[in-house]
Amino acid sequence: MTFTAPPLNHTTREVALADPATTDRLGKLLATVVGTRDVVALWGDLGAGKTSLARALIQALLAVHGQQEDVPSPTFTLVQTYEAGGLPIWHADLYRLSHPDELLELGLEEALESGLLLIEWPDRMEGDLPGERLDISLEEVGEGRLARLTGWGVSWEERVNRISVNMADKDA
């Protein structure tokens, strides 16, 4: 699996996540801006909230189509798939991969062609991350978390800005 390097243009915004409800709100907002062929790479230490954010996003996409489904962590299965109104959603947790060559067995190319791909532990892909993507870095700050959203490529600029503004409006 070979992907292109990130485009030079990028947009970065920071969003404070005071509690789990705020993380859920960010997931719901993300669900309004993602679609086919989008890649969201979730970065952060163990317990940083990557799975919680992915779960909120997936559940919001399913809810739009009247669906409700349990969204477990794909730590042991490596990939969980969902279908939300014709949009295939691939949720990958690469924590247990020991070498990038193992990516070939997961079939992530299919997700890139026709679905939405959410990747936890994207560092396991080394240089194989798609260039056009949204990176979300989560880190603990005090009692809450900080989400740093970096959209790589022109298609992400407006979406990252919209999420940032909507999250700030709710905090005001």
Helices and strands as residue ranges (DSSP letters): E 10-17, H 20-31, E 39-43, H 50-64, E 79-84, E 87-93, G 100-106, H 108-114, E 116-120, G 122-128, E 133-141, E 144-152, H 154-171
